[in-house]
Amino acid sequence: MKQTIITIATLALFALLSTGLIAQNPPHPNGGSGPGSGNTPVGGGAPIDGGLSLLLIMGAAYGTKKALTLKINLSNTND
């Protein structure tokens, strides 16, 4: 019974104290002015290609290495 009361009290404490941790909204991407008053696209102008290309190349290389290792291991067990 005591463990149940402690558990409920702890959960209630976390539920009530977490309301103060809510973050503010981020500023508008147009330098803080309202939407539609600037040329900056929503989400910023950061390119996604540089990291995405590298990620795809590294994934293909890793998959090729794993496939070749599996092929070598299977051929060694058949000998």
N, C-alpha and C positions, 0 to 999 in steps of 0.2 A: 504494500500500500504506500509506504514511504517513497519507494522508487518511482511509482506512478505519479505521485504529487510533484516530485522533483523534476521528472520529465515534462510534465504539463507546464510547470512554472518556467522551465528553461525555454520551452517552445513559445510560450506567451511572451517572455521577455525578448526573445529574438524577433518575434513578429511585431511587437510594439516599437522596438528600437530601430528596426530597419527602415521605417518610414522617413527618418531623417537622412538616409543615405541616397535618396533619389537625386540623380544628377540633373543639372540644368540642360536645356535644349542647346544644341550647338549653334553658333552664329550662322547667319546666312552666308553663302559662298561669295556674295557680291560685296565683301568688305563690311558687312554688318548692316547694309541697307536691306530693304524689303525685296522679295523675289521679283524678278522681271526688270530690275532697274540697272542691270549691268550685262556684260558680255560673257561672264564666266558661266560655263555650263554647270548644272546641278551635279554635285559629286566631284567637282574640281576638274582639273585638266591633266591628271596624272595618267601616263600611258601604262597599259597592262602588258604590253607585248614583250618587253625585255625579260621579265621574270618568267612569264609563261612559256616563252620559247626555250629558255634554259631548263625549265622544269620538264617539258616534254622530251627534250633531248636526253636529259639525265635518266628519265624513266625508261625510254627506249633502250638506252645503253645497259641499264640494270636488268631489264627483261631479257635482252640478248645474252648477257653474261649468265643469267640463271638458266636459260634454255640450253646454252652450250655446256654448262656444268652438268646439267641433268643428262644430256646426251652422252657425255663422256662417262659419267657414272653408270649409265645403263649399258654402254658398250663394254665396260670393264667387268661388269657382273656376268655378262653372257660369255665371256672368254674362259 
